[in-house]
Amino acid sequence: MQTLATVGYGHWYPQTFYGHVVTTIEIMSGVFLLAVMTGLIFVRFSRPTARIVFSKSVVIAPLNGRPTLMLRVGNQRQQSMVEAEFRIMFNRDEPLLEGGDFRHFYNLKLQFDRSPRSPLR
């Protein structure tokens, strides 16, 4: 186990069976802890960030005879986006019967809500 883990005891190594057991447990827990810490650090610092730009104006125009909200979305990253999903929510304050207002959120139905591949800018 010490050779496999490349611990590097040199001429110093455990002499008894129990010494080998303790060394093996320490090596296995050290390798496991190193793998967990490496994974946690990688997850923390490798989060992708979206760099998306939206059009400055939003247009409501007829499409197939129905008024339709239209906007443009662009990609500012150096790589293409794959499997991008879109969702637009509309919110407004509506009066309650008991008095006061309550903010309601509505998902708007989109013509297409995912793009298999978004090109570069």
N, C-alpha and C positions, 0 to 999 in steps of 0.2 A: 504494500500500500504506500509506503514512504517513497519508493522508487516511482510508482505510477503518478503520485501527486507531486513529484520532484521537490520534496521538502528540502533536501540537501543537508542531511545530518553529517555527511562525511564519515569520519570514523566514530562518531557518537551516534548511537542508535539504541532503541530499547532492547534489553536483554531477556525480558520475561514475556510470557504470553499476555499477562495483564498490561504490561507496558505497551505492547503492540495494540491491544484493544483500545487503551486510552488514546494512543496516537492516532489510530484509525478513526475514532469518534471525533477527535479534534480536527483532523484533516477533512472529514466529510462535512462537519458543520461549518468549517471555514470556507470550503468550496461552495456550499449551499448559500451561506451568507453573502459571499462575494457575488454569486449569480443573482441573488435577489436585489442587492444594492445596485448592481450594474443595470438591471432591468428597470428599477425605480428611477434611477438617474436618467436613463435613456428616455423613458416615458415622459419625464418632466421637461426635458429640454428639446424633444423632437416633435412637439405638437405643431401640426401644420397651421399656418395662418392664411386666411383668405384675404386676398387683395382684389376686391371686386369694386368696380366703379359703376354707378347708376347714372342714367341720363338726368340732366338738370330739369327737364320738363316731362310731365306725364300728360298723356293725351287721352281724352275720351272721344272715340270716333266709332261710327257704325262698322261692324264686321258681320257679314251674313245677316244684315237687317237688324242687328241688336246692338245697342250701345255697349262699347267694350273699352275697358281701361287698358291702355298700352304704355309700356315703358321698355327701355333698352338696358341691358346689363352687359358689362364688359369685363374681361379678365386682365389684370395688371401683372400677373406672375410671369415668370420666364418659362414655366412649364404649362402644358395643357391641363385643364381640369377634367377628370374622368368621373362619370356618374354623379354629376352635380344635381342636387335636388333643390327645388324652389318652393317657397311657401310665402304667401302674402296674407297678412292679417289686417283687418280693419277694426278699429275700436272707436266707440263713441259712448258718451255719458247719456244714460237714459233715466228718466224719472221713475222712482219707485212709488207704489201705492201708499206705502207708509210714510212717504216724504223723503226728500233727499234724492241724490243721484247715485247711480251705480254704473261702473264702467263695464261694458260688454265687449267681448272680443269675438270677431267673426272671421272664419277662414274663408277667403275668396276662392272660388272655383277657377282654376287656371286652364287655359287651352292645352298647355303641356306643363307638367310639373317636374320633369327630369330631362336632363340632356345627357346622352351617352358620352359625348365628348365636347367640351367647350374649347374653341381654338384660342390661340394667343391673341394679344391685342391687335 
